[in-house]
Amino acid sequence: MADSRDEPLVLGIETSCDETGVGIVRGTTLLADAVASSVDEHARFGGVVPEVASRAHLEAMVPTIDRALKEAGVSAKDLDGISVTAGPGLAGALLVGVSAAKAYAYALGKPLYGVNHLASHICVDQLEHGPLPEPTMALLVSGGHSSLLLSEDITSDVRPLGSTIDDAAGEAFDKIARVLNLGFPGGPVIDRYAREGDPNAISFPRGLTGPRDAAYDFSFSGLKTSVARWIEAKRAAGEEVPVRDVSASFQEAVVDVLTRKAVRACKDEGVDHLMIGGGVAANSRLRALAQERCEKAGIRLRVPRPKLCTDNGAMVAALGAEMVARNRAASDWDLSADSSLPVTEPHVPGHAHGHSHGHDHVHEVSKENLYS
């Protein structure tokens, strides 16, 4: 492992859904971010098909790792560790990444770190804006998650304040895009149409915003149903559906709730900054409204550039580098994928003893391997 005075060089593998992401990070500096997406293969199904995603990861894994190493200008034997998303995510897809990470870590004699997908989405901001403040308030919004999280230490202490009780924000975008016949994925295309629409044209409901509702939980199922029924009623009456106004009004309902609850959580917890991550964080209106409301409340907003918001290997490498820098225990070789890994577990540490012996042994057997 690297000298503690050096910044750790870590390769991260992300395969929780339909992106095969491989990132290489030195400390908080991004050296490579290689991605192979299978989104086009899922488009005709209107959503991600787990078996298709898993097979695509298998095909893309080695070429994507090779591309990342070349882009970073480093050799695999120079790595200080390999991190991989152990969960949450699609079980089959996660298994491909975990298996690959184990194989590379074992062959290279490097420590293995199974990390949490959601904690990685928070940690990636270090690559854009420097070390995370402690505590960090994070709003994570993606196809599978809408969560408000408070992190005292990204490697060991992440506390959920609220989450979606039904559809995540990204799911709602996909479903409304499908009803509007705009294709898949829905987020980017609705964002595009919404820019030319009126966000106040149609009054769609804001879920869980009543005085008796949970302060930080989210619900987009009712909104999704309301928008779909509005569109169906227009079509049944033989009227043209104003796609741009529907897109803008729907999007406004989503980002209004997300930003309102996030700012409220910051105020309630006495945190003077907010980090937004996850695929939906690439949404232009979410960024604009969050900036507006944070400025008004005296809260500093941190949002990574759009490419780092969507699933990628850089975020996994960033969290892995932090694990190495803080001397967190590496994972055992029996690390398994956990499709429902709770965010309260930023990583899956190994048992108290046996790591150094395991890795010393690996160093011995790896001398004959390809990369030595």
N, C-alpha and C positions, 0 to 999 in steps of 0.2 A: 504494500500500500504506500501511497505517497507520503512524504514527510509532512508533518502537520503544518509546517510553514508554507507549504505549497498549496495552490488551489487544486482540488481534486479533478481529475479528468474522467468523466463518466459517460457511458453510452446508455441511452434509454430506449426501451422498446414499448410501443403502444399498439395494442390490437383489440381494444375493448368493443369496437363496433365494426365499421366498414373502412376505416383508414389504417393502413399499415404505416406507422410512423416510427422513424428512427432518428433520434437526436443525439448530438454530442456536445457536452458542455464542459467548460473548464471554470470551476467556481460558479460565478454568475454571468459568465461570458458564453454566448452561443457561438459554437463553431460550425455546426451543421444541423440542418433540419430537413431530412429527406422524407417524403410522403408518397405512398402509392395508394390511390383511392380506388375502391370498387363501386363507387356511387352509381356509375353508368350502368353497371350490371344489375343494380337493384331498381333502377328507375322504372322499368316496364312493369314491376310488381307494385309500385306505389309505396314502397317501404323496404327496409333492410330485411333480407332473407338470411337467417343465421348460417345455414349450410353453405350458401354462396359466399358469404363473408369469410368463413373459415377456410374454404378452398382458395380464395383469393389471397389470404394472408400467407398460406403455405407457399404459393407460387412467388409472392413478392418479397418474402422475408430476406433471403440471402442477397439478392440484387440490391435491395434497399439498404441493408447494412453496409455492403461494399461501397455503395454510392455515398453514404454518409461519411465513412472513413476517408474516402478520397476527397470529398468536399472539405472535411476538417483538416486534411493534410496530416493525419496522425496514423500510427500503426496500432493495430488491435492490442499488441503486447504492451503498449504504453498506457493503456487504460488502468485506472485505479479501482474500477468497479463497474458492474453492469446492473442497471435497474430495469424493472419491467412492471407494467400494470398487472397486479394480481387480482383486481376487482375494484368496483363492481363493473358489470358489463355482460356481454353474451358469453355464456360458458364455453362454447366451442371455440369462439374467436380468442378468448383469453388464454385458453390452453395452448394455442399455437404460439403465442408470444412467450408464455412462461416456459414452454418446452425449448424454444429457441434460446432464450436467455440462459437457461440452465446449461445447455450444450456449449454455448460460447464461454460462459463463466468457468465451467469445468475444464474445457480444453485449454483455456488461457490461464487458469489458476488464479482467477480473480474473484473477489467477494460478490455475492448475488444479493440484490435488494428487491423484494417484492413490495411494491408501493401502491397506495390508494389513488385511483383515478381522479377523485374529486379533490383530494389534497394536492395532487399534481397540477390541477387547473388553477389553484391558488398560487402555488409556488412559481409557476411560469412567469409571473409578473416580475420576479427578481431579474429576469433576463432583459426586461425592458426598463424598469425604473429603480433597480438596485434592491438591496436587502429589504425584506418585508418588515414593516413596523410590528411591534409586539405590544398589545394584541392587534390582530388584523380582522376587520369585518369584511366578509366576502359574500357577494351575491353570485351564485353559480346558476346559469340558465342554459339548458341544452335540450336535445331531443329526449333525453331520459331523466333529466333532473331540473328541478327548480328549488334551490335551497339557499337559506341564509345561515352562514356559518361564522363562528367566532373562534379564531385560532390564537392561542397564547404562544404556541411553539409548533410550527408547521410539521416538525418531525415526530411530535409526541402528544400534542394536545389540541384537538379540533372538536369544538362543541356545536352540535346542530341547534339552532334557535327555531327554525321552521323549515317546512318542505312542502312539496305538492301533495295533496291528498287524492289526486286523480291524475288527469293529464298534465304532463310537464309542458312548459311554454313551447318548446320546440315541436312537440307532438301536435299541439294545437295549430301551429303554423303549417305543418305538413298536411293536416286533415282539411283545413280551410282551403289550402292551395289545391287539394284534390277535388273538393266540391266546386271550386272555380275553374277546374280543368287547366291549371297552370303548371302541372308537372311536379316532379320530386327532385331534390328536396324543396320544401315550401318556403323556408326562411328567406333566402336571397331574392327569390322572385317576388314574394309579397312586399319585401322592402323596396324593391325596384318600382313596382306598380304604385305603392303607397306614396311615393315622392310626388306623383302627379295627381293624387287624390286629396279629398277634404277629410281630415281626421274628425271633424265635427258633423259630417253629413248624416251619420246614423248613430243613434245612441245605443250602444251595446252595453250589457251589464258588466260590472266590476265585481268579480267573485270574492267572497270572504272579506268584505270591507265594511261590514256593519259593526255597530258598537259591541255586539255580543260575540262576534266572530274571533277566531284565534288571531292574535296580533300579527304573527309572522308566517302563518301557513298560507299556501296558495291553492287555488282551484280554478282550472280553466275549462273544465268539462261543460259547465253551464253556458259559458261564453261561446264555446265551440258549437253547442246545440242551437243557441240563439242565432248565431250567424248563419248556420246551415239552414235553419227554418226560414229566415228572412230571404235567403237566396231562392229557396224552393218556392216560397210564396210568389216571388216576382216571376219566376219561370212559369208557374201554374197560371198566372194571370196573363201570360203571353207578353210580359214586359222584358225589356233588355236589362240585364244585371249590370249596374255600374261598377265594373271590376275595380277600378282605381279607388273609388270612394269606399267600397266595401273593404278593400285591402287596408286603406289608411285608417278607417274607423275601427276595424278589428285590431290592427297593430297598436293603435293608441290605447285601446282598452287593456291590452296586455302590458305594455310598458308603463302605463299609468300605475297599475297595481304593483308591478315589480319595483319601480323606483320609490313609490310612496312608502312601501313596507321597509325597504332597505334603509332609507333615510330615517325612518322612525326607529329602527333597530339601533342605528348609530347613536341617535340621541338618547335612547333609553339606556344603552350600555356605556355611554360616555366615551365613545370612540370617535375621533375627529377625522377619520378617513374611511373610504369605502373602495374595495377592490371588486371589479365585476369581471367574471370569466365564464367560460363555456361557449359553445357555438353561437348561441343567440346574442352573446355580447358583441358579435360582429355587426348586429343590427344598427343602422345609422340613427334611427329615431330613439332607440334605447340609450345610445351614447349621448345624444343631444339633450334629452330630457333629464338624464341622470346628472349631466354637467350643470344644467340649469338649476335643478333642485339642490344639488350639493353646494353650489356657490351661494345660494340663498340661505342655506342652513350652516354655512361656515365649515363645510366638510370637504376634505381633499379627495378628489376622485382619481383612482388608478385603474386604467383599462389597457391591457396589452393590445398591440396592433392585431387586426383581424386574423391574420394567419396563425397567431399564437393562441387565439381564443378557441378555434376549432381543435378537434383531437389531433395531437401531434406527439412525436417522440421527444421533442425538446422539453416539454413540461415534465415528462417522466425522468429525463436526465437531470433536470434542474433539482427535482426533489431527491434523486439519488445522490447528487453532489452534496446536497445539504446533509443527507444521512452520513456520508463519509466525513464531511467537515466537522460534524458534531459527534463523531465516533459512536454512532448508533450501531447496534448489533446487526450483523448481516443475517439474511434468511438461511434456513437450512436447505439442504438439497431435496428434501421432500416437500418443498414449497408447492402448493397447489393453487389453482385458480379458484376464486370465490366470487361467484356472480353477484352475491349480495353483501360483499365486504362493507361493513359499516364505516362511515366517515370518521368515527371516533378512533379508528385504527389507521393512522396515516401510513404505517408500513407493517409488514408481517415479520417481526424479529425471530431469530432462531432461538433455540434453547440456550440456557446460560453457558454451557460449556461445549467444547468440541469443534468450534468453528476454526480456530487457528490450526488445529491438527488436520482438519479436513482440507483446508486451503494449502497447507504445507505439502500435503500428499499430492494435491492436484498440481502444484508447481513441479513436483518431480515427474509426474506422468506426462505433463504437457510439453516437456522439452523436445519431444519428438514430433510435436504437432506442427501444422502448417504455418502457424504464425510466429513460431519461436525463432 
